[in-house]
């Protein structure tokens, strides 16, 4: 008897089982496909969510980086501003250190002339002080004015006790100039003063100014050359 020789009843039973198995297989396949599609959808959603989170994190990182870059730029600007201000302060200090001063030996050399009859005999000649609108020049001018005043020299009129204002049109190699009414007929006091200034290392040229009185001279302190 062959293996394939079965009864009709057995064949019908196999057919029924085969049909049932096919249905079950189809159902399992259907469920598998559904599960596969469901799983794929969930995985895709999770992947998309992960990508979105990464993009969000990247955007936040970019924002933080931009903010840090902005803060860095601001700090750099502040540092540069502080550096510039420090440079200006150093420049001011340097200028203060380089300010002109009426040295003690120079003042002592001027005193005898300023106290002599050339400046003290009535009517006293006026030896006034002027200064340009510059702090260094004004401070230097005040040193001369205080010296003249302490020696009893006629320094008037003043600008409320301060050196009179004057204007400097062009640079001056000496940083000062003496104005008198007439260069060809200058009072002896002023000629002696100019000569003494040269001898103590304070060269000052004389210039004529028609507004001056015959017995008046003005020592103009100009900007430092």
Beta strands, then each sheet from edge to edge (+ up, - down):
strand 1: 126-131
strand 2: 164-165
strand 3: 176-180
strand 4: 205-208
strand 5: 216-221
sheet 1: 2+ 1+ 5+ 3- 4-
end
